[in-house]
Amino acid sequence: MSYIVLSHYQSKVLLDARCQGLPSVSVSPDLNRTTVKARLDEEGVRFPAGQFVTWSDLERIGKSETKCFVVEDGSVSEVQTFSETTNWARALMPTPSAPTMLVSGVPMHRIKGTDPYRDTLKKIKTLAPVTGRVLDTATGLGYTAIEAARTADEVITIEIDPASLEIAQLNPWSVELFDNPKISQIVGDAYDEVDAFDDGSFSRIIHDPPMFSLAGDLYAGEFYAQLYRILRHKGRLFHYIGDLSSKSGQGVMRGVIRRLGDAGFSRVVRRPEAFGVLAYK
């Protein structure tokens, strides 16, 4: 990449090294995926690939705990955008591990007591073994599609909002979403896009929609009936809901389980460790 992506975590490493008078320090240029040796001088920090960040910019980055910053051609800008499709503001938010995306100020992954990467692994684990053809109904940053593609033959992932993919293209943890030949992307509304799939097209479906208040149609019985139709015999569907022990989560879960049953799923099992339910066909 010709650019690097930093957050307050990397800024702290660099500013602390400056205070200690170090000539160089190991730091991540890609939000904790890898590390490089960066050189420090009076003006700022120089990375091996040629990127340069001033001390004033690093101090600005260090003051923001909810934003990530792209450094390219000497300029520093926040990784954020506003979607004309959904009217949602989107931004990349750092964590000690993989970043999450803020959607209208709400993190799209669990970050309390876990991190987005471990959150994704728990969802994938509910469907193990993840084999055959897999449908991911909400791309987001692509973590689900990327992990599913490690063992699946093919992954189809759907994203309604092009702005989400704009953020993902700047996220170092999302590179495989665009590079892995086993992953195919569809830009559109999952509610409509599933109509085009043949009966029994998928062995596994991962349904991780936005919260009910933002995307109620993706919790509708009609949509569940379509997911049942395109899932093969003995296939499995994981449906993310949220904290099943919370009052709101319990309410949503009851409705989800009832409508999945009405759609034809033979068994629906609560999976509280992954904040969702697993449905069997």
C-alpha positions, 0 to 999 in steps of 0.5 A: 500500500502507498498509504499507512493507517494509524490510530491513537494506539500507534501514536502513543508508541511514537510519542513515547519513543520521542519522549525517551529520545529514541532514534527509532522504534517498532510500530504498526503501519496497518492497525496492528497487523504488522510492525516495522522500524520507523525512524524518529527525527526533529520533524516527525516519523519516517516509515520504511516505505517512505511515508512521513508523519509530523509530530503535530499530526501524531498529537492530533491522532493521539487525541482521538480514541474513536478514529483511524487516520490515513497517511498518504503523500504527506497528508493525514485524513480521518477514515470516515464518510457519509452515505447518501444511500442510507444517510448513515455516517460511517467511520473506522474505529480502532481497537487493540486488535482489528478495528470496527466500523461506527455506523451512526456512532454505533460500533458494528462489532462487539468490543466490550470484553472482546474485539471484532476479530474474536467476535467474528470467530465466534460467529463462524464457529457456530456454523462449523464446519464451514464448507461448500458455498456460503452466503454472508448477507451483510458485508460490513468490513468483510471480516465474516466473509474473509474468515468463512473463505478460509474453509469454504469453497465460495463466499457470496457477500452482500452489502447495501451501502457502497460507503461501507465498502469505501471504508473497508477499502482503507482498512488494512484488516479488510484486504482479503475481501478484495483480493481473495478469489473465493469471495464475490461481492454484491452491492445491493439490498439483501432483502431483494438480492436473495430472490435471484439465488436458486433453491438450495444454493448455500450450505451455510448462511451468516445473517448479521444485519444491522440492529432491528430499528435500522433494518427491520425488513431483514428480520421479517418472516418473508425474508427468513422464508427466502433464506430457508429456500436458498439453504440446502437440506441439512444446511445451517443459518447463524443469525446475529441478534445482540446480547440475548440476556438484555431486555431488548435482545430477549424481545428480538430473539423471541420474535426471530425464533418464532418467525424462523420456525414459521419459515420452516427451520426445524430447530433454532438453538440459542448461541449466547456466546456468539450473541445469536441463534443457530437455525437448522434446515 
